[in-house]
């Protein structure tokens, strides 16, 4: 059963039960008040006729004797009455039916009994009390017809049922409308879910109001946003892998084709010595570039598949240890290194940091930088490393892509320098492993600035707080 039908049936059942219960309580309340009024009237009539009876007995003490016809007394009373002797024998009666009543106790406490009976299509209230006048004692019973009150209750019940049927049919469209208002937002959620399942990940639900359904729609939109984000990330990752594979194949194809061609030429022909040297030099250069490519790829794979233990190291000591490795690179490109290092402790993996810095220095050298400024500053709970050069720089529209694998700003120059476009990809991965942040700035003319923000070691951060 659908939710719409469940809500609709609940409304119908609740409406029916509420109306019936309310109607019954109202009818019973009115009927009880009417019966109470009838009892008051019956009590008044009883008292009046009791006074009449006592007056008659006062004047005629021997009135109720055996075998005496007393029917001529009827005209003296305002309602039908009956008089029973203490032994239960009826001395006089003109009531419609003889009630099987439990007579009041024989006392002077004026305890009055009320009993409702029906017979011959009529309804009565019988009022009884112990009466004593002179030597005569017995039980007086008066009869009050309440058929009009009972019939009025039945008429009210029938009228109430008619009103119930009319109101039910009038409210039927209203119940359908209310049910639709409740179920419609849920249907919208279902429709949106199906559209997302069909691949329309940008689908969202229009939120109206602040009720639970609106909260559900808001949560759904948030979930859909996360799904769309994850799908986009997976799509980008897949695309990046495809581009990586294509770039890798391209990077291998050109040098391998040349290496095979030159090797075949050396094998098949007798060439002059200068041509042999040229061919061998080309094979050597391409082999060295392929070797660099394989080493960089190996480093990337290792970084993706290994957990690294970071430990606190002094930046000043770290830089002093790395200077010996940086000097050959600077000498190779004729670059001067300037340093301004403020001491501080950061959590690092020594080998990874060494690889990162050497790659950055190497990139600056390849960009024909004459000077490289290496600075380190401590600020609050962070340590900032800045590497600045005055080389060719990077075009501003290409800065966002330079950390992609195999991406090269100047492909021909990079290949001549045995580059494969993996250096900054390695740097970006190492920064990510250290939970640091990297920012690259360049106007494409006056050099490049690489800023890296590290977290200070926990011990040093606590010392600063103290």
N, C-alpha and C positions, 0 to 999 in steps of 0.2 A: 504494500500500500504506500502511495506517495505521501510525502510530507503535507502537501496541500490538502489531501483527503483527510489525513489524521487531524490537522488543525481544524478543518471544517467540521468534522464529527465532534471534536471536543467542544467547539463553540455551540453546536446544536444541542449536545447533551447538557452542557452547563446552563445554557439558556432555558432549556426545558425543565431541568431540575430546579433551578432558581425560581422560575415563575410558578411552578407547581407548589413548591414548599412555601413560597411567599403567599400564594393564594390560599393554601390550606390554613396557614397560621392566621391570616386575616379573617377568613370565614369562621374559623373556630373562635377567634377573639370576639367577633360580632355576635356569633351564636351564643357564646357563654354569657355575654352581657345581656342579650335578649332573655335568656333563661333566668338569669338573676333577677331581671325586672319582673318576669312572670312569677317567680317565687315570692317576690315582695308583694305583688298584687294578690297572689294566692294566700299569703299570710294575712294580708289585710282583710280579705273576704272571710278567711277562717275566723279571725278574731270577731268580725262583725256577726257572723252566724253563730259563733259560740255564745256571744252575748244574748242573741235571740233565744237560743236553746235554753240557756240558764234562766232566762226570764220566764219561758214557758214552763220549765220544771218547777220554778218557784211558785207559780200559780197552780200547777197541776202536778203535785208530787208523785201521783200514781199513774203518770201518763204511760210509761213503758211497762205495761203488765202483759202477761202472756195472753195471746189470742185476741189482742185488742187491735183494731184497725186504726192506724194513725196516718193514713195517706192524706187526710185532709190538712196535715201540717205542711205540705209542700209549698203552699202559697205564702207561708211565713218566711221562707228562706230565699236568699238571693242566688244561691248556687245549689246544685245537687249535693245532698249530704247523706251520710249513713251514720247510725249510732249502734255500736256494738257493746254488749254487756261484758263484764269482766271475764265471764266464762267463754267468750268468743261468739255467743249467739247474737245474731243480727236483730236488733229491736226495731229498727226503721232504716229504710234505704230507698233512695230514688236515683242513685248514681248509675252511670251507663254500664260499667263492668264491675264485678266484684274483685277488687285487688287482693292478691295474696300478700298482705302486708305484715310486716313485723311491727306489732303495736308498741308504742312507747312504754317505758317502765311506769308502773303504778306509783306515782308520787305527785307531790304538789309543786315540783320544781319547774313546771311548764316546759317540759322537753318536747319539742315539736319535731315530727318526722316528715320528710318530703320523699315522695317516690314518683318516678315518671314511668307511665305505662302507656301502651298503645293497644288498640283493639277496634275492630269494625271500621278500619280506615281512619281512625281519629287518634289524637295524642292528648294525654291528660297529665296533670300534676295532682297527686293526691296528698293532702296535708292532714296529718293526724296528731291528736294529743289526748292525754288522759284528762277526763272531765268529771267533776263531782259537784252535785248540787243537792243539798239535803241528804236524803237517804238513797238518792239515785247516783250511781257511778258507772262509768263506762268509757268508751273511746269514741271521740267524734272524728269523722273523716269527711273532708270536703273535696269536691272535684272541680278542677279548673281546666277548661279546654285550651290547649296551647297548639292546636293543629295549625293555626295561622302562622305562628312563629316557626314551626318545623317546616311547613311548606315554603315559607319565605327563605329559609336556609337552603332548601333544595333548589329554589329558583335562582338564588345567588350563585350556587355551585354551577348550575347549567349556564348561567350568563358568563361566569368566569371562564368556563371552558370555551365558550364561543369567542370571548375576547382573546384567549390564549391562541386559538387557531388563527384568528385574524392577525394578531401581532406576529405570530410565527411566520405566516406567509409574507407579511410586510417586511419583516426583518431578514427574510431569507436572502434577498439580494445584498443587503447590508453585511450579512455574515460572509457571503462570498467575497465582497469587496475587501473586508477586513482581513480575511484569510489570504487573499491575493497580495495585500499590502505587506503581510508578514512573510509570505513565501517568495515573493518576487525578488528581494535582495539575495536570498539563498539560491534561487534559480540563476541569478546573474553570476554568482560565484561559480556555480556549476558550468555555465556557458564559458566563462573566462578560463576555467580549468581545462575544458575541452579544447579551446583555441590554443592555449599554451601547449597542450599535448600534441597539437597539429604542427607546432613549430613556430607559432607567433608569440615569441617570448617578450615582446614589448607590450603585450595585452595588460591592461589595468582596469580596475573597477572604480566607477565613480562613487565617491563616498558622500553620503548625505546624512546629517544628524550625528548624534553622539551616543547611540544606543549600542547594545551588544552586537547587533548585526553590522553596524558601522565599524566597530572594533575588529570584528572578524574580517571585514573587507580590507581594513587598514593592514592587518596582519598578513592577509593574502597578498596584498600589493607589495609588502615588504619581502615576503617569501619569493614572489615573482621577480622582484628586483634582484634578489640574491641569485636566483636561478639564472636570470639573464646575464648577470655578471660572471657567474661560473661558466656558463656556456660560452660567453665571449672569451674568457680566459682560456678555456679548452680549445676554442677555435683558433685563437691567436697562437697558442702553444703548438697546435697541429700545423698551422701555417708556418710558424717559425722552424719547426722540424723539417717541413718540406723544403723551405728556403735553404735551411742548413744543408740538407742532403744535396740539393741542386747546386749550391755554391761549392760544396765540397767536391762534387763530381767535376764541376767546371775548373776548380783550382787544380785538380789532378790531371784533367784531360790535356790541357795545353802543354804543361811541361813534359808530361809523359810522351805525348805525340812528338815533341821536339827531341826529347832524349832518344826515343826509339829511332827517329829519322836520322839523327846524327850518328847514332851507334851503328845503324845499318849502312850508312854511307862509309864509315870507317872500316866496316867489315867487308863491304863489297868492292871497295875501290882502293887503288894506290894513290894517295893524295900527297901533295907537297907538305913539307914539315909545318909551314905556317898555317895551312888549312887544318892540319891535324890538331895543332895547338888551339886554334879558334874553336873547333868542334869540341875538343876536350874541355876547354874553358866553359863553353855553354853548358855541356853536360854536368860539369862540376857545380856551376852556379844553380842550375835547376835542381840538382841533387841536394844541395845545401838548403834550398828553399823548401823542398819536400821534407827534408829532415826537420827543419824548424816547424813546418806545419804539423808533422806527426807528433813532435814533442808538445806543442801547444794543445793539440787535440787530446793527447794523453793527460795533460794537466787538467783540462776541462772535465774529462770523464772522472778523474780521481776526485776533483772537488765536488762533483755531483753525488758521489757514492761513498763518501767518507765523513765521519764525524771527527771534529778537531777539538782538542783540549786546549783552551786558551788560558794563559797564565800571565800574571802581572810582570811587565818589563819596563825598565827605565827607557824613555824615548831617547835621551841623550846618549846612553850607552848603546842602544840599538843603532842609532845613526852612526856612531863611531865605528861599530863593527861592519856596517854596510858601506862605509866610505871606500874601503879597499876594493869592493866589488863594483862600485860606481865609477871609480877612477878610470879603469880601462875603457868603459863605454864613453866617458867624456873625452878621453884622449883619442878614441876612434873617430869621433865627429868634430874634434877641435872645440869642445864646449867647456866653458869655465863654470865651476860649481860654487855658489855662494850659500852660506848656511847661517841661520839664526835660530838656534834650538833652545827652547826653555824646557827645563827638565820636568818630567811628570811620568806617572805610571799608568799604563793602559794594558788591558787584557788582550794578548795577541798570540798568534802562532808564528814563531820566528821565521820559519821557512816561507810561509805564505806572505808575510809582510815583506820579506826580502824579494820575493817574486813580484809583488805588486809595485814596489818602488823601482826596481830595475826596469820593469816594463814601462813605467811612466818616464823614467830618465831616457830610456831607449827611444820612446816615441818623440820626446823633445829633440833628441839628437837627429832623428830622421827628418824632423821638421826644419832642419838647418838652423837650430837655435845656437847663438853664440854664448848665451849666458842662461844659467838655470839657477833660480833662487828657491832654496829649500828652507821653509820656516815652520816652526812649531810653537804654538801658544796654548797656555792653560787658562780656561775660563770656567768658573764655577765647577760643575760636575762633568765638564767635557774638555777634550783636548783636540785642538784644531791643527791639522797638517795642511800646508799649502805648498804646491809645486808650481812655480811660474816660469815661463820661458819667453823668449822673444823671437820665436820662429815664425813660420808662415801662418800659423793659426788655423782655425776651423771655421768654415762658413756657418753662420748662425742657423740656417735652415737644415744643417746636417748634424747639429750637436745631439739631437734626440736619438740619432741612429748609430752613433759611432761605437756604442757598447754592444751592438749586435755582432754576432759571429760572422766573419768574412766580409764585414763592411769596411771599405777603404775609401777615403776621400779622394786620393790620387792613386788609382790602381796601377798605372804604369810605373810610377816612382816607387811604390811599395814593393812591386815585384822585383825591381832592380835591386832593392835593399833586402831581399829575401823575406819580405813581409807577407803575412797571410790574412791580416785583418782580425786576428784573434787576441792581440795584446790587451786592448781595452775591455774585451769580453772577459778575459781572465781577471783584470783589475776589478771590474764590476762584481764578479762572483766572489772574490776575496773580501771586498767591502761588505757584501751581504752576509758572508760567514761571520764576520766580526760584529755584526749588528750595528755597523756604522752607516753614515750617510755621505754620499759623494755628489758634488756639484761641479760641472765643467762650464767655464765661461770663456768666450772668445768672440772677437768681431771679424775673424777671418783675415786680419791684416797684421795686427801687432802682437802676435803670440797667443798663448793659451794659459789659463789659470785652472788648476785642479784643486778643489777644496774638499778635504775629508774630515768629518767630525766623528771622533771616537768617544766612547764613555770612559771616564777615569776608572781605575781599579776601585773595587768596593772599599778596600782598606784606606786608600788615600781620600776617597770621598768622605768617609766617616771622620778622618782626621781633620778635614777642612771644616766640617760641621762643628766639631768640638772647639 
